[in-house]
Structures are given as structure tokens and as C-alpha cells.
């Protein structure tokens, strides 16, 4: 009745149950006062009415359960929709914040490196190192937040491509050795046995795994040393097991806290964030990447004495190592030479233009011009001959996606419809990476721009374009 009073629709079976009970009571009363003929039905009217009441109440209850279930599913659907909308907003925010933070960082890191390359005063170079490592620290924090966001939504994917493992490990070790020495620590780097130069895997995640472990070791060690050991075990002809061990003589971790050490926003002790800083995402990201690669991680720690972390990572080897060297080792040349190639750089940010200009003007036989947005880039392609395009993604008037689609559709003539295009962007999300290749770009790299990586990307797409043209001519 309350439902009826509140204006809600009364269930039909509930109404019939009340009606049956009421009729049964009236039959009982009328029969007792001899107001109706005495028979089997009139004698048992109340029992029959109660029976019908129970039957209809059961049906009413069944309807009620179905209704509640339907309402619950509807509420869950609305909650899921709101959650998805919230995630979309968060993704959009993270993408934008990444772009806005990486853009000035690209200028800071690029300019400090350029000044350091030409400056010989040790005091100035020392100050430049502080700026450089501080910028890299901020960049690492941004990457950690983005990685965590992708992990949280299950969007983190591995990109299986060949990369120079030996060079990557040497660069990581060199970078952290400098930071360790600056902190008054010893840094021991040891390669056990033969490490293959090229492997097939996700370079970014491998770098993140080793880098996060070393960052933690550096952060939580005040005295003593940090050690990095790398060993490769051959599993089969084309597969290796990479063993990475990071040791430190830092504060260590309590036994009871080892179980939760991989949780997000967690550090060894509750007040460690104040003592040592950091977001508390490093090991959470490491564990997620290890699980994604179906690999293993083992942590041994003793409070007050230090921590040892061991990684076991599985990788495939390239079938033709000579071919991989030819394709991926261009930047080892003493002189970076593009053989009279002309580059169109589509970039709206003036600081990023300056950074790219500082990098490219040091390359031999290389010419380049700038366009401030996608539309301007298309107009320049119509009038001039270029060999490769470096395309930013987020720009006013026409963004990099729209410009690339127009170029591939023939807006700049058939000569440019298959021109090599490399995305050079501050958007590091998986969505951006996927879309870049979906619309027909040939390469993808993130800001801050590294000169060796940029050179390799350009040489690789030019090599691929030349190789494809030779194949077309031979057919």
C-alpha cells in the first residue's frame, strides 16, 4: 500500500493476493452468521483464500526480485557509463598535461645538451648537469603517472621491435653512475658473459624496468654502493633469458612490508615519502610490466642493510643480426650525414623548433624548413620537394593527424602521398601511438627529442622508403 501511496505502480499479483485474503475472510464471517449457504467451499473459504493469497504473493515476490535486479543492473550500467566517462576525461587530462609538461622539458633538455656540447668550462657544465638531471627526474615522474594510468585501465601494451640492448644498458648505467657519484656513492656495473647487441622486445618497458629499480636504489641509499649486474642466458637459438640484478646498501625493507611493496603509492615506511620523496609508483609499475611480459621478479631485503632485486626477462633474438645492425645502428657513425636530404618539420611551438634546429644544423648534408601547423605543411609540400616529414600531433588550425590523412589521400600530389612521415610528439599515450600508425605514419618518437634516436628514425624510414621503391621498380 505504501507503494500506492507514494505513487508507484502496485503489483497485480500483490493486489490479487490481498483480494483473495479479503474474500476468504468475508466468506468465513458470512458463513458463521449463516448469511450464505453452508457448503464445502463456504466452510473452507478462509483456507482457500489464504492458499490463493500465498500463491499470488509468491508471484508478486518473484516480480519484485526481478524488478530489483533490473534496477540494480540499470544503476550498475549508469555507474559503469559514468566511470568510463570519468576515465575518458582523465585520459584526456593526462594526455594534455603530458603534452604541456613535455613541451617545455624538450626545450630545457635540448638546450642544456646543446650548450654542454659546445661549452668547455667545467663549472658551467656542472650546473648544466644539475638542470639536465632535474629535468629527467620530472620527466620520469610524468612517465610514471602515465604508465600507472594505463596499467589501471588495462591499456598498457608491449611493442615488440628490435632494439640495441647493449647500448641501452650502457647508457642507463652511465646515467645512474653519474648520479650515484654526485651523491657520494659507489656504482658497480657488471656484465656477466656475452650480452647480445640486438634483441626483440619493448625497449620502453625494458628501460622503465631497469630505470625504476635503479631510481629506487639511488633514492633509498645514503651511504655505500649501488650495483647493477646484467647476464644473458641462451634459452634456444632465437631466445634469451635476461637476468638483471640491482643491489644497494640502503635503508632496506621490513619483512611485514615486503608483501605490500608492489602496491601503488607504497614505500617501505609510511613516512618515507617525506624522507626520500617520490610518488610511490616505481615498484607497482615494475610488477605490472613483469606480469605483462610473463617474467619474474624477486626481492630480498634486510632492514638497515640494503635490498637486492632480481629480474628474469624473456626476449627473442633477431633472425639476421647483420641486417638489424644495418637498420638500427646508423647513429654510431662519427659524422651524422643525411646525404642531401630535405626535411619538413611541422611544429607549432617555437621552443621545439629551436631545439630541432640546434640538433639538425650539426648534421652534414642536411637541410630543413619549418611549418607552424598542418595546413601550412601541406601548402609547403605542394610547392617544394622534401624527403621526410617530422610531424607534431597537437597543433592549431590543422593537427598532425588531419595533415597526415590529407597527405596520404593525395592532397599534396601523388609524389608526396607516400612520403615518409615521423610523428614527433609529447603525447606518449598508447592511444596516440596506435592512431599514428593507423593513419599511415611511418614512425613515432616522443619528446624530449634525442639526437641519436631522431637520426636513427629518419635514416630507417628513408632506408625503408628506398627499399620499397626498389621493390616496386623491379616488379
N, C-alpha and C positions, 0 to 999 in steps of 0.2 A: 504493500500500500504506500510505503514511503516513496517508492519509485514513481508511483502515480501522482502523489502529492508534489514531488519535485519536478513533474513534467516529463518524466521519462516514460517510454513505451512499456506497458505492462505485458509480461509474457502470457501468451494464450494458454499454455498448459498450466501455468500457475493459477490463472483465472478459473479454468475448468476444475482444478483441484479444490479451490475454495468453494466453487459452486457445488461439487459433489458432496463435500463435507456438510455444507449448509442443508442441502436437500435431504441427506441422511438423517440429520438432527431433527428436521421438521417432520419427517416420516415417523421417527421414534416418538415424538411428542404427540402427534395426531393419533398414532396407534394407541398410546397409553390412555388418551382421553376418548377413545372409541369414536373418533371423528372420521376415520376411514375404515373400510372393510378389513377384517383380520385375515391375513394370509401369510405365506412363507416370506414373500417379499416385504410386506409391511412389518412383520416381526423382526426381520434381519436388515431393515432399511439402513440403520446406522452403520452396521458392519459392511454392507455393500458400498455405502457412501464413502466409508473410510478406505476401503480397498481401492476404489476409483481415485480417491484423494492421493493415496500413496503412489499409484501408477502415474498420475498426471504430475505429481511433484518430482518424481524421478525424471520424467521427460523435461520438466522445467529446469531441474538441476543440470541435466545434460546440456540444455540450451545455454544455461548461464555459464557453464565451464567453457563452451565453445566461444561465447561472446567475450569472456575474459581473456581467453587465449588469443582471439583475433585482435583485441585491443592491445594486448601485450606485444604482439608481433608488429602492430602498427606503430606503437611507441618505439620499439626497437629499430624499426625501419627509419623513423624520423630521426632517432638518435644517431643511427649509422650515417644518414644523409648529412646531418649537422657535423658529425665527426669528419666525414670526407671533405665537406666544405671548409672546415677548420684546417684540415691538413693541406688543402689546396692553397688556402691563404698563407699558411706557414711556409709552404714550399715557395710560393711567390715571394714572400718576405725574405726568406733565406737566399733565394736566387738574387734578389735585388741588393740585399745587404752585402752578399759576396761580391757582386759586381762593383758596388760603390766603394768597398774597402780594398779590393784587389787593384782597382784602377790607380789610386794614389800610391799603393805599395809597389806597383810596377814601376812607377816613376822614381820612387825613393831607391829601390834596389838597383834599378838600371843605371841611374845617375851616379850612385855611390860606386858601383862597379866600374863605370866608365872613368870616373875621376881617379880611382885607385890604379887602373891600368896605365894611366899617363903620369901619375904623381910618384915621386921617389922619396918624399920626406916621410920618415918612419912615424913621427908624431901624428901627422895628418892621416896616414894610413891606419894607425891605431884607432883614431876617432871614427874613421870610416867603417872599420870592422865592427865597432860598437853599434853604429847605425844599421849596418848590414844584418848583424845577428839579431838585433831587436826587431827589425822588420820581418825577418824569417820566423821569429818567435810568434809575432802577431799573426803571420800567415798560417803558421801551424795551428794556432788556436781556432782560426776561421775554418780551416780544413777539418779539424776535429768536430766542430759543431755540425758542419755539413755532412760529414761521414755518419755521425750519430743520428742525424735526422733521416738519412737514407736507410740506416740499419733499422731504426724504429718502424719505418713504413715498409720494410722488406724490399726496398728498391735498389739495394746495393748489388751491382752485377760486376763480374770479373771480365776484363778484356784480355783475351788470350792472344798476345802478339810477341814476336821475338824482341828481345832487348839485351843490351850489354850488361850482364850481371857483374862481371869483374870490375868494370868501370863504375857502376852504380855503388858497389860496396866500398870501393876505394874512395869515392867522393864522400860517402856518408862517414866513413872512418876519419877522413881528413878534416871534415867539418867539425865533428864532435871532439877530435883530438885538440883542435884549436880552442874550443870552448872549455874543455877539461883543463888544459894548461893554464888558461886565463883564470880559472877558478882555483888553481894551485893543486890540481890533481894529476896523477899519472894516468896515461891512457895506453893500454896494451892491445895492439891489434895483431891477430894471428890467423893466418890462412893455413889450414891443415890439408896437405895433399894438393892435388890438381883441381882448381876451380874452373869449370867451363866458362868460356868467354860469353857465349850466347846461349840463352835458354828461352823457352816459350812459356809465357805466363803474364800476369798482370803486374807490370812494373810499378804502377802507382801504389797498389796494395802491398807489394813486397817492400817498397821504400817506406811506406807507412808503418808496417810491422816492425822493421828493424829500427826505424827512427823513433817510434814511440817507446820502445824498450830502452833505447839509449837516453832519450829525454828523461824518462823516469829515473834511470840510474844516475844521471847528471844532477837531477833535481834533488834527490834524496841522499846524495853523498857529499859530505863536508870535508872529509879527510881521507887520504889513502888513494885508491885507484879504481878505475873502471876498465873492464876487459871486454873485448869483442873477439869471439872465435867463430870462424866460418869453415865448414867442412862439407864436401860433396861426396856422397856415396852413390856409385853406379848401381841402379836397380835392374836395368836392362840396356839394350843397345841405344834406345832413344829416350830413356827416362832416368832421372836422378833424384836422390833424396838430399835436400839441402838442410844441413844442421847448423843452426845459429845459436850461439850461447852468449848471453850478456851477463856479466858478473860485476858486482860493486861491493864496496866496503861501507855502505851507507847505514841508515838507521834500522833497516830490516823491518819485518812484519810479524806481528803477534800471531801465534798459531790459530787462535779463535777467529782472527780476521782474514785468514787465508781463504776461507770458504766463500766470503763475500767480496773478495778483492776484484772480481771481474764485473761487479755490478756498476752501473753508471753513477757518476758523481761520488765515487768512493775513493778514499785514500786510507793509508794504513791506520791512522788515528783520526778521531773526529776533528781535532784542532790542527791537523797537518796542512789544511788549505791555507791557514793563516801563516804557518811557519814556512811552508815551501811554495805556496802559490799553485796555480794550475786549475783546470776545470774538473779534474777527476774523471776524464773520459778515456784516457790513454789505453788502459788495460781492457776496458769494455770494448773499445774498437778493435784491439788486438785479438780478443777472444772471438768476436764476430767474424773477423777476417779469417782466422784459423779455421773456424767451423765452416765458413763458406768454401774454403779450399780443401776441406776434409783432411786437415792436417792435425798436428798435435802440439800442445804446449804444456810445459811442466815448470812449476815454480817451487823452489826451495829457499827458505829464508829463516834467519835466526835474528831475533830482535837484538839490536845493538851491534851486530857483526856484519850484516850485509845480506844481499839477495842474489840468487842465481836463477836466470830464466832460460829455458831451452826450448827452441822451436824446431820442429821437423816438418819441412815443406816439400811437397812433391811437384816436380816440373818435368815437362817434356823437353827434349833437345831438338834443334832444327835438323832436318834430314841432310841438308847440304850446308855445312858450316862456312865453306868458302863463299857461297852465294850470299849468305847472311852478312858476312864481313863486307862484301862489296856494297850491299844495300844499306847497312846501318852504321858504317864506320867512317863516313865522309869527314866528320869534324876532327879526325886525328891528323889531318893534313896541317902542315905548318902555316900555309897560306890558304885562307878561305877564299875560293875563287868560283864565281858563278858563270864563267865563260860568256861574258857579254849578254847576260840575261837582264830583262827589264821587268821590274816588279811594280805592280799597282797595289798600294796599301790603302784600304778603305777603313778609315778610323776617324771618329769624330773628336776624340779627346786630344787636346794639344800636347799635354804632357806625354801621353803614349806615343804620339808622333815624334816627339823629341827623342824618346828612348830608342825607338826603332831606327831613327836617323843616325844616332850615335853608334848603333850596332852595325848597320848596313854600310855606312860610309868607310868602314875599316876593311870591307871585303873587296878583293880585287875584281875588276871587270864586272862591276855590278852597278846598275842604275835603277832608280826608283822614283815614283811620284805618289802624291797623296790625294785622296778624295775624302771629303768630310762626311759623306753619307752614301747610302746605296745608290740613290738616284744619280748623284754626281759621278759615282764609279761607273755606272752603266754608260753615261754620256762620254766619259773618257775612253772606255773600251771601244766605243763606236768610232772614235777619231784617231786613236793611237794603237800601236801594236805592243802588247805586253805578253810575257811568257808565263807569268804566275800571278795570282791574286791572293793577298793576305786580307781576310775579311773579318772585321769585328761583327758581333751579332746584334748588340743593342745600340741602335743609333736613331737620331731623329729623322724625319722626312720618310726614309725607307730603311728598314733594318736589314741585317745581313741575310736573314732567311729569304725575305722577299726579293732582294737583289740577286741572290743565287738562283732562285727559281726562275726569275726573269731571264738571266743569262743562259741557263740550261734550256729554256724554252725558245731561245733564238733571238731575244730582244737586241743582242749586240752582233747579230750576224752569225752565220754558220761557222765562221772561222773561230769564234770565241765560245761556241756552245759547249765545247768540251775542254776549255782552258782549265788547268789545274787551279783549284781554289782551296785554300787552307783557312780554317776558322782560327782566329787568334782572339780569344775571349776571356773575360773574367768570370763567366758563368761556368762553374765546374760541376753542375748537376748532371745526373745520369740522363735526365730528360733532354737536356741541351745536346749532350754527346750523341744520343741516339738520333735526334732530329737532324743534326748536322749531316750525318751520312745518309739518312733517308731522303733528303732533298738533293743529294748528289755532290756534296763537297768531297774533296779527296783527302783531307787531313784535318786534325783537330789538335790544338795546343792551348794551354791556359796561361794566363798572366799570373805572376810576373814572367816576362819573356827571358829565356836563357839562350844566349847566342849560339851555343853548340846545338841545342835542340832545334832552334829555328833553322839553322843551316842544314841539319840533317833532314828536317821535314821538307824543306824546299828542294834539296837535291833528290830526295826519294820520290817526290811527286813528279819532278822533271824527268827522272830516270824512268818511272813507270809510264809517263805520257809518251816518251821517246820509244820505249819498248813496244807499247801498244800500237803506235803509228807504224813501226817497222813490221809488226804482225799484219796490220791492215794492208800495207803496201805489198806484202808477199802473197796475199790471198788473191 
